[in-house]
Every structure is written in structure tokens, then in C-alpha cells.
Amino acid sequence: MVFVLTLLQGYGQTLAPEPTIQAKDIILVKVSANTTRIKWTRGNGTGSIVIVRSDDPVNVVPVDQVAYTADSSYPSGAEVVTGSRSRVVYAGADSTVYVTGLGGGRTYYFTVFEYSGEGNSINYLLDGSPSNGATTSPAEPLVAASNITFTNIGPESVRISWTNGDGLGRLVVGRQGAEVTRNPSKYEVYRSNTSFPLGEQLPGTSLGHRVVYAGRSNFVDVTGLVPGATYHFAVYEYTGAGYLLNYRITDPPKSSVTTLAQTAAVRTAVNNTAVYPNRFSDKISFVIADEQSRGASATIVDTQGNSVYTSKDHVTNTVNEVQGLQKLPRGIYYLRLTYGDAVESVRIVKE
């Protein structure tokens, strides 16, 4: 290379004055699985050259009087040194470049050099060149979640189960009264909450899309639902974490469920079923007066549909007493009476 430079200078080529102020402050924004945008602050040269290297920091420097062929698609940029993986993705007077052709889940390092001149007179400022690196988001999952099912269906709660895909985790989005039509945005982090009203809403014109779960499990118990209402849910596989989250938004499984109607408690009142005390500490008593309700089985469930008490015998039209409830946590429960195909629920409160 020294011989080449001497030869060029022999043909009357002279170097442009070297810049005195180096580029600085590389910022990487909108890092995705295959792309990123690079921004930096210019020095006082006529242009900047950006060199990118995969997996390891840039280990080469540009050579004076060599104008490299830049290409913003990383695999197509000229290698500064053959086999170094250090490629030129930009050369020009701007202070930003959108780099493509990156691999998912890999780390890339970026270095910027200020230069003056062009062609055989180009002169690079090497000292103080800024560097930065970023890891791209992993590629999105190949296999979507599937087979959504619903169990433990109560007036205000339901358990949602599904078959996991091949992602690191999955995001569950719910919507009351209409199908889920809004997908999560790639590389966005959402605040999930299993209490439906508290889940973060996905932005957009279609309101009511709430995130009720984000994690690695294959089920979630959702609470805070409205009795007798229909809820629609979708499950999205994802890879990565934080700003590297990459959701699979193609063909997510979707399904719907209707919670138990609160009218069951009203019907129980019409059937002259009495429950007392409604706000209990250690026991409750109830009487079923309606003829068709005799022989029912009794269960007490929490708001997630988990059974905390099941009667050993069929209840009668006399006083039925449930004791030993003092250890239950405070909160809302439902006395569920089942006879034949009918199910009636009465809301009770543990104090």
C-alpha cells in the first residue's frame, strides 16, 4: 500500500487538508431485526465515512487516497480490509444513514471518520473517531401460538390457555364486545395486567385493546371482567426483550368467551333462594325454596374461578350451612348452585 500511495503522488495527486474536528456522538435509533438508523454530529471535513462490523468492534481504519464504495446494505458495502467484516455503509456529507441487511439477534459496531477531499486526494482524520454498537432484535418467531381455550369461567374472571409457539414469550390482548383487530407494534414494550381494566391499551383508532399478559406461560387468569359480557382474545408470540421485542403478528390465534351472567343471582332471588350473611367472616347459610333447585350441588369460587369449597352432598330445601371459611382471604366470592344444566351464582363478600 505504501508503494501505491507513492505512485499516486508521483502522478501529481496531493492530499486534501486533513480535517481538524472529528465527527462525534453516534446515536443508533429504530434498531430492528434487520435495520437501524445511525445519526452522528459532523466535524469540519467535507464528509464522513461510516464503517460497520458484525459481532466485534471495528478493527481497521480507512486509508488516505482510497475512496471506498459505500452501500447502506451492510453485506454490499466495500470491506476496508478483505475478510475483516468491516464494511463501508456510508460516505458523504450527511449526518445520518439507514442501514439495512443486518442479521437478527446480532451485535453490530459502528465507527465514523471525518474526511476532506475526494478520490485520490481524500484525507481521513483517524484520531478520536467515535464508535457505538447495538444488538438487533431477534428474528420473529416462526411458529405462532394456537388452540386458545377457556376454563374457570365466572361472572368476572376466566382462565385463558393456549399452545405455545416457538417464541421466547407471548403477549395476550383482549377486547370487550368486538374482535381483536389491533396488533402490537414491533419493538414496543406494553404494561400488562391480568385485571382487564388495568391492562395497557394498544394505541390506535380501535379502542379497548388491552394487554392482559406478557410472559412465558401458556395460560393466564384474567379478572375484572363484566358479568354476561363477551370478550375476544388474541395471543402473539414474541422474541427478544425490551426495545428488541419482535412480535409475530401474522395469523395470531383468536377466540372469544362470554362470562357468566349476573342475572343468575337475580334468578336465584326470584326463586326465593336466601343467602345470609351476604358479607361473612367464617360461615354462610343458604336455603333453596324452588322445587326444581332441590338436589343442587353447591360450590364457592373466587373471582378467578378457583373452587374454595364444594359440597359433599346435594343441598336441600332446608337450611344449608357452610363453615370453616375464616381462613379465606378477604374479597369477592360466588356461591355457585348447579342443578341439571342450570347454573346460578350469588355474589358474597368475605370480610
N, C-alpha and C positions, 0 to 999 in steps of 0.2 A: 504493500500500500504506500509506503514511503516513496518507492520508485515511481508509482503512478502520479503522486502529487508533484514530484519534482518535474516529471514530464509535462504535466499540465501547466505548471508555472513557466516552463520553458517556452510554451506557446503563447505567453503573454497574459495568462489568466492570473488575476490578483484577487485576494480575498477581500470581501467587503469588511468594513469595520465591525468588529465584534460588539454585540450589544453589551451595555453596562448594567442593565437592570434585568434580572431573571424573572420569568413567569413565577406565579405563586398561587397558593390557596386552591388546590384541586378539590372539587366537590363532585361527588357521584350521586346522581338523583335518578329516581324511577328505575331502580335496579330490578329486573325481572329475570325469568329463567334464561332468556337468550339475548337480552339487550340491556343497555344502560346509557344514560346521558352523562357526559363529562363536561364540567364547567371549570374555568380557571381564570385567574387575573393575569392579564397580559403584562409583559415587561416593555422595554423600549426598542425591541427589534422590529423588523418588517414582518415577522411571522413567528409561529410556534409549530413545533413538531411534537406529536403525541405518540409515545411508544407504549405498547401493551404487551404484557407477558402473562401466560396462564400458569397458575399453580405456584410460581415463585416470583420474588421481586425482579424487576428489570435489572439485568446484569451487564448491559452493554451501553455504549454511548454513540451518538451519531458522529460520523467522520466529516470533517470540513471538506468542502468542494465535492460532496456527494449529495445529489438531490434524490431523495428516496421516493419511490412510488407509493403513495398513501391510498388506503382503501378503508372506508369505515366498516366494512365487513371484515372482522378480525382475521379469518382464515385467508383472506385475499390480500392483506397488506404485505408489503415487502419486508422480509426478515432483515434486520440490521446486520446480523451475522448468521450465516446458514446454520440451522439446527438449534438456534438459541431460543426459539419460540417468542422472541421479542420482535413484534411486528409494528409497522408504522400505520396507524389508523387515521392520522390527520396531519396535514401540513398546510398552513395558510395563515391568513391574518385574523381569522375569527377567534373567539374565546370559548367555543362550545362545539361538541361533536356528539352525534348519536351513534353509538357503536352497536353493531349487530353481529350475528354469527357466533355468539358466545354459547358455551355449554352449560346446561342446568346443574346447579349444585357445585360449581367450581369457583375457585378464588382467582381473581384477575388483578394484576398490579399495573398502575398507570404512572408514567413519568413524562413531564413536559419540559422541553428545552426551547428557549428563545433563540432565534437566529436572525441574521441580516443577509441580504443579497439573495441570489438565485442561481440555479445551475452550478457551473464550475466555480462561481465566486462565493457560494454560500458559506457562511461562517457561524458556527454554533457556539453558544455560551453554555459551557458544561457545569461550571461551579454553581452550587446552590439550587440545582434543579429539583422542583417539588415532586413528591410521589404520594400515591394513595392506593388503597386496594379495597375490593369489595367482593363478597361472595354472592353469586347469582342464586336465585331461587331454584330449588329442585324442580325437575320436570313434573307436570301434573300427574296424578295417579292414572294408571291405565285401566283399572277395574273400578267401576262405580259400586257404591253400596247398593243393596237390593232387599226385597222382601220385608217391607215395613208391616209390623203387626201391632195390635193394641190389646193390652190386658189391664186388669185392675181398674176398669172404667168406673169412675164415680161421678157425682154431680160436679165436682170442682177439680178433678185430677184424673190422670191417665198415665199408664206406663207405655212408652213407645219403644219397640225393639226393632232391630234390623240386622241384616247380614253385612258385615264389614267388607269393604273393598280392599285394595292394596295400598291405601294411603297411610300416612303416619297417624291421622286422626280424621274426625268428621265433624261437620257443622250441621246442626238441626235448626231449620227455620220453620216457624209456624205462622198461620194466619187464620183469623176467625171469619167464617162466613163465605170465604172465597178461596179459590185455588192459589197456591204459591206461584207467582209469576215473576217475581224479582229475584235474581241470583245475587249471591255475594260477589263483591268486586275482588279481583285477584290482588294479592299483596296487601289487603286491608285486614286489620285486627278488629274483631267485634266483641263487645262485652255481653257475654251470655248470662242468662239467669233462668233457673228452672221454674221460677214463678213467672208465668206467662206475661203479666202486665209489666214486669221489670226488665225483660229482655230488650236489648238494644234494637231499635228499628232500622231496617235497611233503608238507606236513602232512596228517594225516587218518587214518582208520581203515584205509584200504587202503595198506599199506606197500609200499615198494620202488619207488615212482615217483621216478625220478632225472632231474635236469636235466642233459643232456649237451651242450647247445649253446644259446647265445643270441647272435644277431648277424644280419648282413645277407646272408650267403651262401646258396647253395642246395644245400649239401652239408656233411657233417661226417664225419670219420673217427673212429669210436668204438673204443676199445681197452679192455683189462681185462675182456674177456668170458670166460665159461666155455665150454670146448670142448664141442660137442654139445648146447648149451642153446638154447632158443627165446627170443627177445627180441621184445617188442612196442614199437612206437614211435608217437608222435603228434606232429604239427607244428602249432604255434599261431602265427598271425600276430599282431603287436602294433604299436601306435603309441606315441609318446611315449618318455620315458626317466625313470629314477629313480622317484620316487613318482608320476610321471604316466603310468607304463606302463598301457596299456589293451589287454588280450588279447582276441582274438576266440576265444571258447570254443564257438561254435556250429559243429557239424559239422567238427571238425578231421580231416584225413586220417590214417588209421591203417593200419599194416601190420606184418607180423612176418617174422622171418628166423631160421633155425637155423644156428649156427656149425658149422664142420667138426668132426667128432668126433675126439677124441684117440685113439679106438680105431684110427684109420688107422695110427698109429705102432705100435700093438700088432700089427696085422695084418702090418705090414712086418717086424716081428721074427719073427713066425711064419713068414713067407715067407723067412726067413733072409737078409734084406737087412741088410748091415752098413754102418754109417757111422762113420768114425773120422777124426780125433778128434772126439768129440761137442762138446767145448769147444775151439774152434780159434782161431788167430790170423791165419793167412794163406791156409790151404787146407784142404779136406776131401777125403776119398776115400770112395767107396761102391761096394758090389758087390751086384748083384741076382742072387740064385740061383734064384728061382722062374721056371719056364719061361714062364708067362703074362705075367710082368712084363718080359720082354726086349722091347726095342724101345720102351720108355717114353721120354717126354721129361722132362727134369729142369728145375725152376725153384726158385730160392731167393727167398723173400718175407719181408718184415719183418712185424711184428705188425699193421700197418695194411693188409696185403695188397699192398703195392707190390713189384713184382718188382725184385730187385737182380742177378739172374743168370738167364739162360736158355740151355740147352744148344743148340749149333748142330746137333748130330747126335743121333740116337737113342742112348740108353745101351745098353750091352751087359752080358753076364753076366761080363765081366772087370772089372778094377779101373777105375773111372771117377774121374778126379781133377778137382777144380775149384780153380783157382789164382787169384791176384790179389785175394784177399779182405781184404788187410791194411788197406785204406782204409775198410772198413765201420765205422760207429760200433759201439761195444760194445752188446751187447744180445741179445735173443732173436730167432731167425730160424727158418724152417721150410724144409726140403728137401722140395719137393712133387714127387712122381712121378706122372705121368699116363699111363695106357695104356688105350685104348678109353674106356669110360665110367667107369672106376675112377680114383680119386684117393687117393693115400696121402701122408701127411705125417710127417716126422720132425723133432722139435724139436732144434735145435742152438743153441749159445751162442757168440757172438764175445766173446773176452776182450781 
